[in-house]
Amino acid sequence: MERSIENIWKKGFEAEKKLSAPTITNLYKRKSGLVIQQINSTTKKDNLSLIPVGVIIFGILVFMDKVILGTYVAILITGLYFLNKRMLKKLETLNIRDNTYNYLLNYRKTIKNITSYTTWLMGLGFPLVAIPAYWMFFQDTKIMDSFKQLDLVVEILIISGLAVVLSVLGILLYRLSTKIVYGNLLSSLENILEDMEDLMKS
Amino acid sequence: MPYVGIIIKICRAYTDTEEDFQDYYQEVCLQIWNSRENFKEESKWSTWIYRISLNVCMSLLKKRKKKQVRSSDYIDEENIPDIENSFQDESLQLLYTAIRQLSELDRAIILLYLEENPNKEIASIIGTTPNNIGVRITRIKKQLKKLLDGKIY
């Protein structure tokens, strides 16, 4: 007599020994892999976008007859592109065969190092490179002529003030752009790490 | 982990290979873990586990089918199902093979039915009426009987 499907199911599972749960060894591997992949691809795209920006600025400045300034800015942007590329390579050198939790911890640490280095660069480097650019931009203009007529102390104060404003502006712009572009991805990474820590505790 | 049997039974019904089963199982566990704070006391734990497990498995299967359609020009020898190794009980194995030939929704319904969930409970998980579930179960059982015809005694 043919057995009913209900009977096959019930009796089958009563005798089934293979119903033990698979070990959840890499529970977060795929999930984190996706986030890491997205961060890596976004950083690459973000860095590559510097090249067209450099070309456009160079083009505009050449059009405005500011060839030296255009070349200066283009060189700086290209330099920034290569610097970023070098920093981002650090993310690729992390040992991916390490366990997922350690890998993510190292990844987060490297991201934080890169972010703090870039914040420092924007805070200090931005005014250092932007002031000469301003100088070149306003050279032989009435603004520069009247600036040169000022007292040396006033000139230093103006330049220092400008440097501070540029520094703050640079840091704020960098933080804002990082939050817009990477905010969700980085918080996903944080959430995964928090979940993994919770899982280890429980 | 409680209710692990439910997850295993569901994942087995939606996968053909051991590798896929491991992937689906991990994804279901991950989703249950991630949504644990959304669990509302108004439903039973088991109902909630069924709902998540079925949603995850059905959506993973849909994604996989789309991928297979895209790469259907290529024959991937590694993806030939190794379904014979899922269970030791031969009849159960044959039943699972038949269940895997059903549509995603029908698989869900029959799994819930075989797990002795009342029609009302199944209807609430699937999102339909108990009457509709009753009609569908009769139809699915006929279909399974046809698929298993002469194979199980």
Interface residues (C-beta under 8 A of the other chain):
Chain A: M1 E2 R3 I5 E6 I8 W9 K11 G12 F13 A15 E16 K17 K18 L19 A21 P22 I24 N26 L27 Y28 R30 K31 D195 L199
Chain B: M1 V4 G5 I7 I8 K9 F21 Q22 D23 Y25 Q26 E27 C29 L30 W33 N34 S86 F87 Q88 D89 S91 L92 L94 L95 I110 L114 K141 L144 K145 L148 I152 Y153
